[in-house]
Amino acid sequence: MDAEHIRIQHTGPAPVPDAATQYMVPMRDRVRLATDVYLTGDGSPGPVVLIRLPYDKDGPFISLPEIAAYMVGRGYHVVAQDVRGKFRSEGETLLFVHEAADGHDTIDWIAGQPWCDGTVAMWGDSYYGYTQWAAASTGHPALRAIAPRVTGTRLGSLPEPVGEDGAMEVEMSIHRMYPVTFFHDNDVHLWTPDWSHRPYIDNVERFFAQMGARSISFDLWHPDNPVFLQRFPYGHPYDARPLPVLHQMGWWDNCAPWHWQDVFALADRPGWAQGQYLFIDSIDHVNVGLSEAGGRRERTAEEFRAFLPEYLEPALEFFDVFVKGQGSAADIPRVRWNLAHTEGFRTSASWPPEGLSPLTLALSPEGRLVPGDGPGAEAVPGTVVEWTHDPDDLVPSPVTDPFAALREYPDERAWADRPDVLAFDGPEAGDDTDYAGPVRFTGEVGSTGPRMDVFVRLLDVAPDGAAHLVARGQVHLPDTAGGRRVDVDMGQIGYRLRAGHRFRVHVASSDFPEFMPQPGNGLHPWTAATSEKNHQTLRLGGADGARVHLNRLPEAPGEGGTARLGGTGE
């Protein structure tokens, strides 16, 4: 990359489609937000679906005009709005902090229109899933249901503690890049950082120099700034008036940890738990399904239109019940989920489903995965294995775009040959074996450095040797003195390990550039200009040996209950 010039792809607003009427809707501070209205039939009063997003309400990136047309055909008026400071909307470009008040004021405006019957639902992915939670935090009485997809109330949050032992989340590189691509100003500026030189933060400073301006979103996006803490000025959504909520999630979504945090937090709040529903599919963040894995290309316009029923019907069926009042809540299964590598959806009353059998696999010194209570675990004396964490030769991230994990769906077999990746193989499955629920990694690690990251990946190894991701987790240890016990949350799965396949576990201390790497000297990953090699350790065997904890589904005839919609599994 040229030391003085960054190649920046600039995208401005697309034309307002003929099917929409744009209004400049005033907020309480008189800032006006560009808002498209799509009406059904003669525009008589009816329910409204509101979509608030920062990605251009009219552009091809989200294809909202096609989405709106489908929803209108299902009997819903649609309102699509550029959030404050984005594309045609006025105001400062500051992510997160205005979404609650602006969501409230937009719902207030909609409820007062002659074509609204007083009921509003919200729908959308990622950031426009977050805007739903922000609006819900205000308790506006016209908001009757939300359907957040691949998102979470903590979307974009900086790392927080996990557990009670001081361990932290590992920072994603997107944390510093998102504000200077999507929230630098009204438009979008896509560019690729140069990760070959430290300090990495210099990439952002070069971007500012080339643009001739700084980004307020970047400069204020840190937990010590009071503006950062005002994401929910009305109070946290969990404490707001409960709403029916349909969580739409993906097994391969890189933002899934935030989404699962909401699911489990709301399950402990009776008001919210009563109206909480899950729809979990074998998709990644950009809605690529497992059956399409490895295709690498985006859908054509025709393919996207064909995909719309699969994409939208779960939410629209939900809104039919909770907004239109058609049918009853009993018509919607509490949990619909796809078992990866099978078709259709299973249903259950809760998550995880009932009847699971815990399975513990110990990582043996011979590089095998063995039953946790067998001769490869407590019966074998503890052994410590070591690898080198080299900040100048980091374990490369398997995907180039973490949001499109299934579009790329890389074969990770080569990572097992790296000296800084510990690999452990289980036996081949004699029959198809199904797993569901949480996956965890526990063990004792150490480092000669002052800080350490631990990355664990669970892979499916096919008979031809191809290895593909099933689940993953990572944790940052801010203090490694004397060795540390770790308990790594690897997320939730619904997965069929097919006959002839086997599990593999990778343990490493970097995954770059998807996650920011430790420089080895205790300095901050973004600002460190120097680095040091560290020697990392993992204890195998014995009572403290490393283990992976899964849950097997009970054997049952057939494929279990299926919902009305087809799945994206193979």
ChimeraX attribute file (.defattr): number of C-alpha atoms within 10 A of each C-alpha:
attribute: neighborCount
match mode: 1-to-1
recipient: residues
	/A:1	10
	/A:2	7
	/A:3	8
	/A:4	9
	/A:5	11
	/A:6	17
	/A:7	14
	/A:8	15
	/A:9	11
	/A:10	11
	/A:11	15
	/A:12	15
	/A:13	17
	/A:14	13
	/A:15	9
	/A:16	15
	/A:17	14
	/A:18	9
	/A:19	13
	/A:20	19
	/A:21	13
	/A:22	18
	/A:23	13
	/A:24	15
	/A:25	18
	/A:26	16
	/A:27	18
	/A:28	11
	/A:29	8
	/A:30	10
	/A:31	16
	/A:32	20
	/A:33	25
	/A:34	22
	/A:35	24
	/A:36	26
	/A:37	18
	/A:38	24
	/A:39	26
	/A:40	19
	/A:41	11
	/A:42	7
	/A:43	12
	/A:44	13
	/A:45	17
	/A:46	19
	/A:47	23
	/A:48	31
	/A:49	26
	/A:50	29
	/A:51	26
	/A:52	28
	/A:53	24
	/A:54	23
	/A:55	27
	/A:56	28
	/A:57	30
	/A:58	22
	/A:59	17
	/A:60	13
	/A:61	9
	/A:62	14
	/A:63	16
	/A:64	18
	/A:65	22
	/A:66	16
	/A:67	18
	/A:68	25
	/A:69	18
	/A:70	18
	/A:71	23
	/A:72	18
	/A:73	13
	/A:74	14
	/A:75	17
	/A:76	28
	/A:77	26
	/A:78	28
	/A:79	25
	/A:80	23
	/A:81	30
	/A:82	24
	/A:83	33
	/A:84	27
	/A:85	24
	/A:86	30
	/A:87	25
	/A:88	22
	/A:89	22
	/A:90	19
	/A:91	17
	/A:92	17
	/A:93	24
	/A:94	24
	/A:95	26
	/A:96	23
	/A:97	17
	/A:98	21
	/A:99	26
	/A:100	27
	/A:101	19
	/A:102	24
	/A:103	26
	/A:104	23
	/A:105	19
	/A:106	22
	/A:107	24
	/A:108	18
	/A:109	14
	/A:110	23
	/A:111	20
	/A:112	11
	/A:113	11
	/A:114	12
	/A:115	18
	/A:116	20
	/A:117	16
	/A:118	20
	/A:119	20
	/A:120	29
	/A:121	26
	/A:122	28
	/A:123	23
	/A:124	24
	/A:125	23
	/A:126	19
	/A:127	23
	/A:128	24
	/A:129	26
	/A:130	27
	/A:131	30
	/A:132	32
	/A:133	28
	/A:134	28
	/A:135	26
	/A:136	29
	/A:137	25
	/A:138	23
	/A:139	20
	/A:140	17
	/A:141	15
	/A:142	16
	/A:143	26
	/A:144	22
	/A:145	26
	/A:146	28
	/A:147	26
	/A:148	27
	/A:149	27
	/A:150	33
	/A:151	31
	/A:152	27
	/A:153	23
	/A:154	16
	/A:155	18
	/A:156	22
	/A:157	16
	/A:158	15
	/A:159	15
	/A:160	13
	/A:161	14
	/A:162	15
	/A:163	12
	/A:164	7
	/A:165	12
	/A:166	12
	/A:167	22
	/A:168	18
	/A:169	17
	/A:170	23
	/A:171	20
	/A:172	19
	/A:173	17
	/A:174	16
	/A:175	18
	/A:176	20
	/A:177	19
	/A:178	17
	/A:179	22
	/A:180	24
	/A:181	21
	/A:182	19
	/A:183	24
	/A:184	25
	/A:185	21
	/A:186	25
	/A:187	21
	/A:188	22
	/A:189	20
	/A:190	16
	/A:191	15
	/A:192	13
	/A:193	19
	/A:194	14
	/A:195	13
	/A:196	9
	/A:197	12
	/A:198	17
	/A:199	15
	/A:200	19
	/A:201	18
	/A:202	17
	/A:203	20
	/A:204	17
	/A:205	13
	/A:206	16
	/A:207	23
	/A:208	15
	/A:209	13
	/A:210	15
	/A:211	14
	/A:212	8
	/A:213	12
	/A:214	17
	/A:215	19
	/A:216	17
	/A:217	24
	/A:218	19
	/A:219	12
	/A:220	17
	/A:221	22
	/A:222	16
	/A:223	12
	/A:224	9
	/A:225	11
	/A:226	10
	/A:227	15
	/A:228	18
	/A:229	15
	/A:230	14
	/A:231	18
	/A:232	22
	/A:233	15
	/A:234	17
	/A:235	15
	/A:236	15
	/A:237	22
	/A:238	17
	/A:239	16
	/A:240	17
	/A:241	14
	/A:242	22
	/A:243	20
	/A:244	23
	/A:245	26
	/A:246	24
	/A:247	25
	/A:248	24
	/A:249	26
	/A:250	27
	/A:251	27
	/A:252	31
	/A:253	24
	/A:254	19
	/A:255	22
	/A:256	22
	/A:257	20
	/A:258	17
	/A:259	24
	/A:260	18
	/A:261	14
	/A:262	18
	/A:263	20
	/A:264	12
	/A:265	12
	/A:266	20
	/A:267	17
	/A:268	10
	/A:269	13
	/A:270	11
	/A:271	17
	/A:272	21
	/A:273	18
	/A:274	15
	/A:275	18
	/A:276	20
	/A:277	24
	/A:278	23
	/A:279	22
	/A:280	23
	/A:281	26
	/A:282	28
	/A:283	28
	/A:284	25
	/A:285	25
	/A:286	20
	/A:287	24
	/A:288	27
	/A:289	24
	/A:290	24
	/A:291	18
	/A:292	17
	/A:293	19
	/A:294	17
	/A:295	13
	/A:296	14
	/A:297	10
	/A:298	11
	/A:299	13
	/A:300	9
	/A:301	12
	/A:302	8
	/A:303	10
	/A:304	15
	/A:305	15
	/A:306	12
	/A:307	13
	/A:308	14
	/A:309	16
	/A:310	13
	/A:311	15
	/A:312	15
	/A:313	16
	/A:314	18
	/A:315	24
	/A:316	22
	/A:317	17
	/A:318	24
	/A:319	27
	/A:320	17
	/A:321	17
	/A:322	21
	/A:323	22
	/A:324	19
	/A:325	11
	/A:326	13
	/A:327	12
	/A:328	11
	/A:329	14
	/A:330	8
	/A:331	11
	/A:332	18
	/A:333	16
	/A:334	19
	/A:335	21
	/A:336	25
	/A:337	26
	/A:338	27
	/A:339	27
	/A:340	28
	/A:341	19
	/A:342	18
	/A:343	16
	/A:344	23
	/A:345	25
	/A:346	21
	/A:347	20
	/A:348	16
	/A:349	13
	/A:350	15
	/A:351	20
	/A:352	16
	/A:353	14
	/A:354	13
	/A:355	11
	/A:356	15
	/A:357	12
	/A:358	13
	/A:359	15
	/A:360	20
	/A:361	22
	/A:362	30
	/A:363	29
	/A:364	26
	/A:365	20
	/A:366	11
	/A:367	16
	/A:368	19
	/A:369	25
	/A:370	21
	/A:371	18
	/A:372	22
	/A:373	14
	/A:374	13
	/A:375	14
	/A:376	23
	/A:377	27
	/A:378	17
	/A:379	12
	/A:380	16
	/A:381	13
	/A:382	18
	/A:383	15
	/A:384	15
	/A:385	13
	/A:386	17
	/A:387	18
	/A:388	19
	/A:389	29
	/A:390	20
	/A:391	20
	/A:392	12
	/A:393	12
	/A:394	18
	/A:395	21
	/A:396	14
	/A:397	16
	/A:398	20
	/A:399	20
	/A:400	14
	/A:401	13
	/A:402	21
	/A:403	18
	/A:404	22
	/A:405	27
	/A:406	29
	/A:407	25
	/A:408	20
	/A:409	20
	/A:410	17
	/A:411	18
	/A:412	19
	/A:413	16
	/A:414	10
	/A:415	19
	/A:416	17
	/A:417	10
	/A:418	12
	/A:419	14
	/A:420	23
	/A:421	21
	/A:422	21
	/A:423	22
	/A:424	21
	/A:425	20
	/A:426	20
	/A:427	13
	/A:428	16
	/A:429	14
	/A:430	12
	/A:431	11
	/A:432	11
	/A:433	16
	/A:434	19
	/A:435	23
	/A:436	23
	/A:437	19
	/A:438	18
	/A:439	22
	/A:440	20
	/A:441	26
	/A:442	17
	/A:443	21
	/A:444	18
	/A:445	25
	/A:446	24
	/A:447	25
	/A:448	19
	/A:449	20
	/A:450	17
	/A:451	20
	/A:452	28
	/A:453	26
	/A:454	20
	/A:455	22
	/A:456	25
	/A:457	19
	/A:458	23
	/A:459	22
	/A:460	26
	/A:461	24
	/A:462	17
	/A:463	12
	/A:464	8
	/A:465	14
	/A:466	15
	/A:467	24
	/A:468	21
	/A:469	21
	/A:470	22
	/A:471	22
	/A:472	22
	/A:473	20
	/A:474	25
	/A:475	24
	/A:476	25
	/A:477	24
	/A:478	14
	/A:479	17
	/A:480	19
	/A:481	13
	/A:482	9
	/A:483	16
	/A:484	18
	/A:485	18
	/A:486	20
	/A:487	21
	/A:488	24
	/A:489	21
	/A:490	24
	/A:491	18
	/A:492	24
	/A:493	26
	/A:494	23
	/A:495	23
	/A:496	20
	/A:497	22
	/A:498	18
	/A:499	14
	/A:500	15
	/A:501	24
	/A:502	21
	/A:503	22
	/A:504	24
	/A:505	27
	/A:506	19
	/A:507	19
	/A:508	25
	/A:509	26
	/A:510	28
	/A:511	21
	/A:512	20
	/A:513	21
	/A:514	18
	/A:515	20
	/A:516	20
	/A:517	25
	/A:518	29
	/A:519	26
	/A:520	24
	/A:521	18
	/A:522	16
	/A:523	15
	/A:524	14
	/A:525	22
	/A:526	18
	/A:527	13
	/A:528	17
	/A:529	15
	/A:530	13
	/A:531	17
	/A:532	14
	/A:533	17
	/A:534	21
	/A:535	15
	/A:536	24
	/A:537	17
	/A:538	23
	/A:539	23
	/A:540	28
	/A:541	24
	/A:542	18
	/A:543	16
	/A:544	16
	/A:545	26
	/A:546	25
	/A:547	25
	/A:548	24
	/A:549	17
	/A:550	21
	/A:551	20
	/A:552	18
	/A:553	19
	/A:554	14
	/A:555	10
	/A:556	7
	/A:557	6
	/A:558	6
	/A:559	13
	/A:560	12
	/A:561	12
	/A:562	16
	/A:563	15
	/A:564	9
	/A:565	12
	/A:566	13
	/A:567	26
	/A:568	23
	/A:569	20
	/A:570	15
